[in-house]
Amino acid sequence: QVQLVESGGGLVQSGGSLRLSCAASGFILDYYTIGWFRQAPGKEREGVSCISVNEGKTLYADSVKGRFTISRDNAKNMVYLQMNSLKPEDTAVYYCARDRRPVARCSPDWEISVYDYWGQGTQVSVSS
């Protein structure tokens, strides 16, 4: 069955870095766009980054642009989120998710309903 499993979260000081991984199984990653979302306590889930199938085009939320980098390795069924210059406001549970539409483009409206499978999340905590 389709599964997404995140790893790589942890506690880091402000200005530090973390690399999140999303291991995909049960489907052909090559055909699907993958998004990273995050949810802080008391806040709604928000889109962070997305990587599409078409030429691996990427999209970032304004709040992380220039600090986060998304990448994918289809041969290894992995998607990564490199997070640099972390800030306390980046503290959240981070999720990867699969866009249900094969070969979809990333969209800046971050519509959650188009994502059909989600991982369990990994906690990222940034201390000041």
Contacts in CASP RR format, 6 or more apart in sequence:
PFRMAT RR
TARGET T0000
AUTHOR 0000-0000-0000
METHOD contacts of the structure
MODEL  1
QVQLVESGGGLVQSGGSLRLSCAASGFILDYYTIGWFRQAPGKEREGVSC
ISVNEGKTLYADSVKGRFTISRDNAKNMVYLQMNSLKPEDTAVYYCARDR
RPVARCSPDWEISVYDYWGQGTQVSVSS
1 26 0 8 1.000
2 25 0 8 1.000
2 26 0 8 1.000
2 27 0 8 1.000
2 98 0 8 1.000
2 117 0 8 1.000
3 23 0 8 1.000
3 24 0 8 1.000
3 25 0 8 1.000
3 26 0 8 1.000
3 117 0 8 1.000
3 119 0 8 1.000
4 22 0 8 1.000
4 23 0 8 1.000
4 24 0 8 1.000
4 96 0 8 1.000
4 97 0 8 1.000
4 98 0 8 1.000
4 117 0 8 1.000
4 118 0 8 1.000
4 119 0 8 1.000
5 22 0 8 1.000
5 23 0 8 1.000
5 25 0 8 1.000
5 119 0 8 1.000
5 120 0 8 1.000
6 20 0 8 1.000
6 21 0 8 1.000
6 22 0 8 1.000
6 23 0 8 1.000
6 94 0 8 1.000
6 95 0 8 1.000
6 96 0 8 1.000
6 119 0 8 1.000
6 120 0 8 1.000
6 121 0 8 1.000
6 122 0 8 1.000
7 20 0 8 1.000
7 21 0 8 1.000
7 23 0 8 1.000
7 122 0 8 1.000
8 18 0 8 1.000
8 19 0 8 1.000
8 20 0 8 1.000
8 21 0 8 1.000
8 122 0 8 1.000
9 18 0 8 1.000
9 20 0 8 1.000
9 94 0 8 1.000
9 122 0 8 1.000
9 123 0 8 1.000
9 124 0 8 1.000
10 18 0 8 1.000
10 122 0 8 1.000
10 123 0 8 1.000
10 124 0 8 1.000
10 125 0 8 1.000
11 125 0 8 1.000
11 126 0 8 1.000
11 127 0 8 1.000
12 18 0 8 1.000
12 86 0 8 1.000
12 124 0 8 1.000
12 125 0 8 1.000
12 126 0 8 1.000
12 127 0 8 1.000
13 126 0 8 1.000
13 127 0 8 1.000
14 86 0 8 1.000
14 87 0 8 1.000
14 88 0 8 1.000
14 126 0 8 1.000
14 127 0 8 1.000
14 128 0 8 1.000
15 84 0 8 1.000
15 85 0 8 1.000
15 86 0 8 1.000
15 87 0 8 1.000
15 126 0 8 1.000
16 84 0 8 1.000
16 85 0 8 1.000
16 86 0 8 1.000
16 126 0 8 1.000
17 82 0 8 1.000
17 83 0 8 1.000
17 84 0 8 1.000
17 85 0 8 1.000
17 86 0 8 1.000
18 83 0 8 1.000
18 86 0 8 1.000
18 124 0 8 1.000
19 80 0 8 1.000
19 81 0 8 1.000
19 82 0 8 1.000
19 83 0 8 1.000
20 36 0 8 1.000
20 80 0 8 1.000
20 81 0 8 1.000
20 83 0 8 1.000
20 94 0 8 1.000
20 96 0 8 1.000
20 122 0 8 1.000
20 124 0 8 1.000
21 78 0 8 1.000
21 79 0 8 1.000
21 80 0 8 1.000
22 34 0 8 1.000
22 36 0 8 1.000
22 78 0 8 1.000
22 79 0 8 1.000
22 80 0 8 1.000
22 81 0 8 1.000
22 96 0 8 1.000
22 119 0 8 1.000
23 77 0 8 1.000
23 78 0 8 1.000
24 34 0 8 1.000
24 77 0 8 1.000
24 78 0 8 1.000
24 79 0 8 1.000
24 98 0 8 1.000
25 77 0 8 1.000
27 98 0 8 1.000
29 72 0 8 1.000
29 74 0 8 1.000
29 77 0 8 1.000
29 79 0 8 1.000
30 53 0 8 1.000
30 74 0 8 1.000
31 53 0 8 1.000
31 102 0 8 1.000
31 103 0 8 1.000
32 53 0 8 1.000
32 98 0 8 1.000
32 99 0 8 1.000
32 102 0 8 1.000
32 103 0 8 1.000
32 104 0 8 1.000
33 50 0 8 1.000
33 51 0 8 1.000
33 52 0 8 1.000
33 53 0 8 1.000
33 98 0 8 1.000
33 99 0 8 1.000
33 101 0 8 1.000
33 103 0 8 1.000
33 104 0 8 1.000
33 105 0 8 1.000
33 106 0 8 1.000
34 50 0 8 1.000
34 51 0 8 1.000
34 72 0 8 1.000
34 79 0 8 1.000
34 96 0 8 1.000
34 97 0 8 1.000
34 98 0 8 1.000
34 99 0 8 1.000
35 47 0 8 1.000
35 48 0 8 1.000
35 49 0 8 1.000
35 50 0 8 1.000
35 51 0 8 1.000
35 70 0 8 1.000
35 79 0 8 1.000
35 96 0 8 1.000
35 97 0 8 1.000
35 98 0 8 1.000
35 99 0 8 1.000
35 106 0 8 1.000
35 115 0 8 1.000
36 47 0 8 1.000
36 48 0 8 1.000
36 49 0 8 1.000
36 50 0 8 1.000
36 70 0 8 1.000
36 79 0 8 1.000
36 81 0 8 1.000
36 94 0 8 1.000
36 95 0 8 1.000
36 96 0 8 1.000
36 97 0 8 1.000
37 45 0 8 1.000
37 46 0 8 1.000
37 47 0 8 1.000
37 48 0 8 1.000
37 94 0 8 1.000
37 95 0 8 1.000
37 96 0 8 1.000
37 97 0 8 1.000
37 110 0 8 1.000
37 112 0 8 1.000
37 115 0 8 1.000
38 45 0 8 1.000
38 46 0 8 1.000
38 47 0 8 1.000
38 48 0 8 1.000
38 90 0 8 1.000
38 92 0 8 1.000
38 93 0 8 1.000
38 94 0 8 1.000
38 95 0 8 1.000
38 124 0 8 1.000
39 45 0 8 1.000
39 46 0 8 1.000
39 92 0 8 1.000
39 93 0 8 1.000
39 95 0 8 1.000
40 89 0 8 1.000
40 91 0 8 1.000
40 92 0 8 1.000
40 93 0 8 1.000
43 92 0 8 1.000
45 95 0 8 1.000
45 112 0 8 1.000
46 61 0 8 1.000
46 110 0 8 1.000
47 61 0 8 1.000
47 110 0 8 1.000
48 60 0 8 1.000
48 61 0 8 1.000
48 64 0 8 1.000
48 68 0 8 1.000
48 81 0 8 1.000
48 94 0 8 1.000
49 58 0 8 1.000
49 59 0 8 1.000
49 60 0 8 1.000
49 61 0 8 1.000
49 64 0 8 1.000
49 68 0 8 1.000
49 70 0 8 1.000
49 81 0 8 1.000
50 58 0 8 1.000
50 59 0 8 1.000
50 70 0 8 1.000
50 99 0 8 1.000
50 106 0 8 1.000
50 107 0 8 1.000
50 110 0 8 1.000
51 57 0 8 1.000
51 58 0 8 1.000
51 59 0 8 1.000
51 70 0 8 1.000
51 71 0 8 1.000
51 72 0 8 1.000
51 79 0 8 1.000
51 106 0 8 1.000
52 58 0 8 1.000
52 59 0 8 1.000
52 103 0 8 1.000
52 104 0 8 1.000
52 105 0 8 1.000
52 106 0 8 1.000
53 102 0 8 1.000
53 103 0 8 1.000
53 104 0 8 1.000
54 103 0 8 1.000
54 105 0 8 1.000
56 72 0 8 1.000
57 105 0 8 1.000
57 106 0 8 1.000
58 70 0 8 1.000
58 106 0 8 1.000
59 106 0 8 1.000
59 107 0 8 1.000
59 108 0 8 1.000
60 66 0 8 1.000
60 68 0 8 1.000
60 70 0 8 1.000
61 110 0 8 1.000
63 89 0 8 1.000
64 83 0 8 1.000
64 90 0 8 1.000
67 83 0 8 1.000
67 84 0 8 1.000
67 85 0 8 1.000
67 86 0 8 1.000
68 81 0 8 1.000
68 82 0 8 1.000
68 83 0 8 1.000
68 84 0 8 1.000
69 81 0 8 1.000
69 82 0 8 1.000
69 84 0 8 1.000
70 79 0 8 1.000
70 80 0 8 1.000
70 81 0 8 1.000
70 82 0 8 1.000
71 79 0 8 1.000
71 80 0 8 1.000
71 82 0 8 1.000
72 78 0 8 1.000
72 79 0 8 1.000
72 80 0 8 1.000
73 79 0 8 1.000
73 80 0 8 1.000
79 96 0 8 1.000
81 94 0 8 1.000
81 96 0 8 1.000
83 90 0 8 1.000
83 124 0 8 1.000
86 124 0 8 1.000
86 126 0 8 1.000
87 126 0 8 1.000
88 126 0 8 1.000
88 127 0 8 1.000
88 128 0 8 1.000
89 126 0 8 1.000
90 124 0 8 1.000
90 126 0 8 1.000
91 124 0 8 1.000
91 125 0 8 1.000
91 126 0 8 1.000
92 123 0 8 1.000
92 124 0 8 1.000
93 121 0 8 1.000
93 122 0 8 1.000
93 123 0 8 1.000
93 124 0 8 1.000
94 121 0 8 1.000
94 122 0 8 1.000
94 123 0 8 1.000
94 124 0 8 1.000
95 118 0 8 1.000
95 119 0 8 1.000
95 120 0 8 1.000
95 121 0 8 1.000
96 118 0 8 1.000
96 119 0 8 1.000
96 121 0 8 1.000
97 115 0 8 1.000
97 116 0 8 1.000
97 117 0 8 1.000
97 118 0 8 1.000
97 119 0 8 1.000
98 115 0 8 1.000
98 116 0 8 1.000
98 117 0 8 1.000
98 118 0 8 1.000
99 114 0 8 1.000
99 115 0 8 1.000
99 116 0 8 1.000
100 114 0 8 1.000
100 115 0 8 1.000
100 116 0 8 1.000
101 114 0 8 1.000
104 114 0 8 1.000
107 114 0 8 1.000
END
